Amino acid sequence: MKIKVLQYTGAMNRGGAETLLMNLYRNINRDKFEFNFISHSKEKSDYDDEIIKLGGKIIYIDKPSIKDLKKFSRDFNNVIKKYGPYDVIHTHVQLFNGFVLKEAAKNNIKIRVSHAHLNGDYSKSSFSRKIYEVYSKYLINKNSTYKISCSYPSGEYLYNGDDFLLLNNAVDVKQFEFDNKCDALKKELKISSCEKIITHIGTFKEAKNHDFIVDVFKRINEKDKSYKLILVGRGQLEDKIKQKVIDNRLDEYVHFLGVREDIPLILQSTDVFFMPSILEGLPVVLVEAQAAGVKCVISDQIPNQCDMGLGLVKSLSLEKDSIEEWAEEVMNIPHDYLTFEKRKNALLSNGFDLSRNIEVISEIYENKVGH
């Protein structure tokens, strides 16, 4: 009899938490575990086809509203009646984890896992939002049987410093088994071999700080026209950023690639990975960039736990007068390329081993881990 797991994510698009979950699903023992996914979007998400191909099920419900939690309760109960019972629920929706876990407890799901992926709440602060935050954290602590976090700051934030299991956002290191740079992306985009690629991979939303990316790249472009900026992802702010690129006459130098499946290949073609996020947990793509041997220039808002100790990560402040410093650092590209063996050993020694994650998660789902 398989252990039946309900994954609550909202939608399975190519974000960090979703990529982490897919790495888990691809490699976990699917003869032992059955995964169902709750989605708030009836539009096809990036990973939906692969989930179905792997034997998973996607269940659609309306996006919950804090103003109508009774409807969410009805929708959740209907999922359990139609598709359950479930042995495990694993929630990935930050503060809303508490409300999901409360309903899971009412429906007698014995193993209830809260997973923290961000080190804060980016919504506009207000009195009502503070009340929501406090109550949500109370519900998480009351109704979870296991609390997991991708980083210390994320766990401190969501669980108020209570005990939690730190589980790094591991990657499949085999996808980065190469010892040389690759020109495939340059050929695709008709970028000359002497030009250099700066890459950002992330959803177009405020926390990713695309406005700042364009500001820094504008300064780089003023200094040296041989740099190209690659933006991978999509989101609500994409059109705004495209217009900003045009307004600054940078459209000749900036490429918008949308959602891509070939992230290892893109990183293999990248000279510098650029991530000036305002808010992060522990971004999977930053670990992937180091696995690919790419220099990473990141904001000091990203936990230093993400640094593999390979000398590839440079962390800078997001102060308004720091654009010149960022531009100089991004343009300071190392000439030496680390071997795959060295990169792999760094990931494994720092706890970013996917096989270990799968082992720990499997034991949690089987209720073999101490609370």
C-alpha positions in Angstrom: 0.0 0.0 0.0 1.5 3.3 -1.1 1.9 6.3 1.3 -0.4 9.0 -0.1 1.0 12.5 0.0 -0.9 15.7 -0.7 1.5 18.5 -1.8 0.0 22.0 -1.4 1.8 24.5 -3.6 -0.7 26.8 -5.3 0.7 26.1 -8.8 3.6 24.1 -10.1 5.4 26.7 -12.2 9.2 27.0 -12.4 9.9 28.7 -9.1 12.5 27.6 -6.5 10.1 25.7 -4.2 8.5 24.0 -7.2 11.8 23.0 -8.7 12.9 21.6 -5.3 9.7 19.6 -5.1 10.1 18.3 -8.7 13.7 17.2 -7.9 12.2 15.3 -5.0 9.4 13.8 -7.0 11.6 12.6 -9.9 13.9 10.8 -7.5 11.8 9.5 -4.6 10.6 5.9 -4.6 7.3 6.3 -6.5 6.5 2.6 -5.8 6.3 3.6 -2.1 4.9 7.2 -2.3 1.9 8.6 -4.3 1.9 12.4 -4.8 -1.2 14.6 -5.4 -0.8 18.3 -6.0 -3.3 21.0 -5.2 -3.3 23.9 -7.7 -5.1 27.3 -7.6 -4.7 27.7 -11.3 -6.8 25.9 -14.0 -4.3 27.1 -16.6 -1.6 24.6 -17.2 1.5 25.1 -15.0 5.0 24.5 -16.2 5.4 21.1 -14.5 1.9 19.7 -14.9 2.6 17.4 -17.8 5.7 16.0 -16.1 3.8 15.4 -12.9 1.1 13.4 -14.8 3.7 11.5 -16.7 5.4 10.5 -13.4 2.0 9.2 -12.1 1.0 12.2 -10.0 -2.4 13.9 -9.9 -3.2 17.6 -10.1 -6.3 18.8 -8.2 -7.7 22.2 -8.9 -9.4 24.4 -6.3 -10.2 28.1 -6.3 -7.5 30.4 -4.9 -8.3 30.9 -1.2 -9.3 34.2 0.2 -8.7 35.2 3.8 -12.0 37.0 3.7 -13.8 33.7 2.9 -12.1 30.9 4.8 -15.3 28.9 5.0 -15.2 28.4 1.3 -11.6 27.3 1.5 -12.6 24.8 4.2 -15.4 23.4 2.0 -13.1 23.2 -1.0 -10.4 21.4 1.0 -12.9 19.0 2.6 -14.2 18.1 -0.9 -10.7 17.3 -2.0 -10.3 14.9 0.9 -13.6 13.3 0.3 -13.0 12.8 -3.5 -9.3 12.0 -3.6 -8.4 11.0 -0.1 -7.7 9.7 2.5 -4.2 11.0 2.7 -1.4 9.9 5.0 0.7 13.1 4.6 0.2 16.7 3.7 3.2 18.9 2.8 2.5 22.6 2.6 4.6 25.2 0.7 2.5 28.4 0.9 4.3 30.3 3.6 1.9 32.0 6.1 -1.1 30.2 4.6 0.4 26.9 5.7 -1.3 27.4 9.0 -4.8 27.4 7.5 -4.1 24.4 5.3 -2.7 22.4 8.2 -5.7 23.3 10.4 -8.0 21.8 7.8 -5.6 18.8 7.4 -5.8 18.2 11.2 -9.6 18.3 11.1 -9.5 15.7 8.3 -7.3 13.4 10.4 -4.2 13.6 8.1 -1.7 12.3 10.6 1.6 13.7 9.2 1.4 17.4 8.6 4.5 19.1 7.2 5.1 22.9 7.0 7.9 24.0 4.7 9.3 27.5 4.9 10.8 28.9 1.7 11.1 32.7 2.3 12.7 34.7 5.1 9.9 37.3 5.3 6.6 38.6 4.1 6.8 40.9 1.2 3.1 42.1 1.4 2.4 45.7 2.4 2.5 46.0 6.1 -0.7 46.9 7.9 -2.4 46.2 11.2 -4.7 43.6 9.6 -1.7 42.0 7.9 0.2 41.8 11.2 -2.8 40.1 12.8 -2.9 37.6 9.9 0.8 36.9 10.3 0.6 36.3 14.0 -2.4 34.0 13.8 -1.0 32.1 10.8 2.2 31.4 12.7 0.1 30.2 15.7 -1.8 27.8 13.5 1.4 26.5 11.9 2.9 25.7 15.3 -0.3 24.2 16.6 -1.2 22.0 13.7 2.2 20.9 12.1 3.8 17.6 13.1 7.0 18.5 11.3 8.5 22.0 10.5 11.1 22.2 7.7 12.9 25.3 6.5 15.3 25.8 3.6 17.4 28.3 5.6 17.8 29.6 9.2 16.3 33.0 8.4 13.3 31.4 6.8 12.7 29.1 9.7 13.3 31.9 12.3 10.7 34.0 10.5 7.9 31.4 9.9 8.3 29.4 13.1 9.2 32.3 15.5 12.5 30.6 16.3 10.8 27.3 17.4 12.6 24.1 16.6 12.6 23.2 12.9 14.5 20.9 10.6 17.0 22.7 8.3 16.9 21.0 4.9 18.9 22.7 2.2 17.5 23.2 -1.3 19.5 20.5 -2.9 20.1 20.1 -6.6 20.7 17.1 -8.9 24.5 17.6 -9.3 24.6 15.2 -12.2 23.0 17.8 -14.4 26.1 20.0 -14.1 28.7 17.4 -15.0 30.8 19.4 -17.4 34.2 21.0 -17.2 34.0 23.6 -19.9 31.9 26.6 -20.9 29.4 26.2 -23.7 28.5 28.5 -26.5 25.1 27.0 -27.3 23.2 29.9 -25.9 25.4 32.4 -27.7 24.7 30.7 -31.0 21.0 30.6 -30.3 20.8 34.3 -29.5 23.4 35.3 -32.1 25.8 36.6 -29.5 29.4 36.7 -30.6 32.0 34.6 -28.8 33.8 37.7 -27.5 30.7 39.1 -25.7 29.9 38.2 -22.1 26.6 37.0 -20.7 25.1 38.2 -17.4 22.1 36.0 -16.4 19.2 36.4 -14.0 16.7 33.6 -13.5 13.6 34.4 -11.6 9.9 35.3 -11.6 9.2 38.9 -12.6 8.0 40.2 -9.2 9.1 42.9 -6.8 11.1 40.6 -4.5 13.4 39.7 -7.4 14.3 43.4 -7.9 14.4 43.5 -11.7 14.3 47.3 -11.7 17.7 47.3 -9.9 19.0 44.7 -12.4 18.2 47.1 -15.3 19.7 50.0 -13.4 23.0 48.2 -12.8 23.1 46.8 -16.4 22.6 50.3 -17.7 25.7 51.4 -15.9 27.6 48.4 -17.2 26.5 49.2 -20.7 27.8 52.7 -20.4 31.2 51.3 -19.5 31.4 48.4 -21.9 29.1 47.4 -24.8 30.3 43.8 -24.9 27.9 42.6 -22.2 24.5 41.0 -22.8 21.8 40.6 -20.1 19.7 37.4 -20.2 16.5 37.4 -18.2 14.8 34.0 -17.7 11.3 33.7 -16.3 8.0 35.4 -16.5 5.6 37.2 -14.2 3.4 40.2 -13.6 6.2 42.8 -13.9 7.6 41.5 -17.2 5.9 44.0 -19.4 7.0 46.9 -17.1 10.6 45.7 -17.2 10.5 45.3 -21.0 9.4 48.9 -21.3 12.1 50.1 -18.9 14.7 48.3 -21.1 13.3 50.1 -24.2 13.1 53.5 -22.4 16.8 53.1 -21.5 17.7 52.1 -25.1 19.0 48.8 -23.9 16.8 46.5 -26.0 19.7 45.7 -28.3 21.6 44.2 -25.3 18.9 42.5 -23.3 17.2 39.2 -24.1 14.0 38.0 -22.5 13.8 34.2 -22.7 10.6 33.4 -20.8 10.4 30.1 -19.0 13.1 27.6 -20.0 13.7 23.9 -19.2 17.4 24.0 -20.1 18.7 25.9 -17.0 21.9 23.8 -16.7 22.8 24.7 -20.4 22.0 28.4 -19.8 24.2 28.5 -16.8 27.0 26.7 -18.6 26.9 29.6 -21.1 26.8 32.3 -18.4 29.7 34.4 -17.3 28.1 36.0 -14.3 24.9 35.1 -12.4 23.1 38.2 -11.0 20.7 38.1 -8.1 20.0 41.3 -6.2 16.9 40.0 -4.5 15.1 42.0 -1.8 13.7 38.8 -0.2 14.7 35.2 -0.5 14.7 31.9 1.4 17.5 29.9 -0.2 17.2 30.1 -4.0 17.7 26.8 -5.8 18.9 28.5 -8.9 21.8 30.1 -6.9 22.9 26.7 -5.8 22.6 25.6 -9.4 24.7 28.5 -10.6 27.5 27.4 -8.3 27.1 23.8 -9.4 27.7 25.2 -12.9 30.9 27.0 -11.8 29.5 30.5 -12.4 30.4 33.6 -10.5 27.4 34.9 -8.5 26.8 38.5 -7.5 24.0 38.6 -5.0 22.3 40.8 -2.4 23.1 40.6 1.3 19.4 39.8 1.8 20.2 36.2 0.7 21.3 33.9 3.5 25.1 33.2 3.4 24.2 29.5 3.9 23.9 29.4 0.1 27.7 30.0 -0.4 29.4 26.7 -1.2 32.8 28.1 -0.3 34.1 27.9 -3.9 35.0 31.6 -4.0 32.2 32.2 -6.6 29.8 34.3 -4.4 30.0 38.0 -3.8 27.4 39.6 -1.6 26.6 43.3 -1.8 24.3 45.9 -0.2 21.2 47.2 -2.0 21.8 50.8 -0.9 20.7 53.3 -3.6 24.2 54.6 -4.1 25.7 51.2 -4.7 25.0 50.8 -8.4 28.6 51.6 -9.3 29.9 49.0 -6.9 27.5 46.4 -8.3 28.5 47.2 -11.9 32.2 46.9 -11.1 31.7 43.6 -9.3 29.5 42.1 -12.1 32.2 43.0 -14.6 35.0 41.4 -12.6 34.7 38.0 -14.2 37.2 35.3 -13.0 39.3 33.6 -15.7 39.7 30.2 -14.0 37.0 27.6 -14.3 36.5 25.1 -11.5 36.4 21.4 -12.3 33.1 19.4 -11.9 34.8 17.3 -9.3 35.6 20.3 -7.1 32.1 21.8 -7.5 30.4 18.4 -6.8 32.5 17.9 -3.6 31.6 21.4 -2.4 27.9 20.8 -2.8 28.0 17.5 -1.1 30.1 18.7 1.9 27.8 21.6 2.4 24.7 19.5 2.6 23.2 20.1 -0.8 23.1 16.5 -1.7 19.7 15.5 -3.3 20.0 11.9 -2.2 20.2 13.0 1.5 17.1 15.2 1.1 15.2 12.4 -0.4 16.2 10.1 2.5 15.1 12.7 5.1 11.8 13.5 3.4 11.0 9.8 2.9 11.6 9.2 6.6 9.3 12.1 7.5 6.6 10.8 5.3 7.0 7.4 7.0 6.9 9.2 10.4 10.4 7.8 11.3 11.9 11.2 12.3 11.8 12.6 15.8 9.6 15.7 16.0 
